[in-house]
Amino acid sequence: MLRMREIVVGLEWEGLYRELLGDGNQLLMEGAMDVCHRLSKTHRMFVITYGITHTQIKRLKQSGLYKFFEDIFDSQSIGYQKPKGEFFNYVISHISDGESSVGH
């Protein structure tokens, strides 16, 4: 347990936080699975997130939603943060080209 005035290493705590975030039980809103299932039959679906690649993929897989998305675009792997134009230009160019790094 962390105590007041205890010295911590920020990067270590950040890593632990990300790990625990990905290990949590992924609860879905009622109807979310059905909506994704229906939409995936008629639409291309993507995830666009600030999140860390590994954590987001793990959370999507644990929730059962991973299979519905054609690709996952995150700031870590693209190298630009939202809302920078470069981030969205990258996403648009890859969606338009039909490229996919996740693939299903």
Secondary structure, 3 states (H helix, E strand, C coil): CCCCCCCCCHHHHHHHHHHHHHHCCCCCCCCHHHHHHHHHHHCCCEEEECCCHHHHHHHHHHHCCHHHCCEEEEHHHHCCCCCCHHHHHHHHHHHHHCCCCCCC
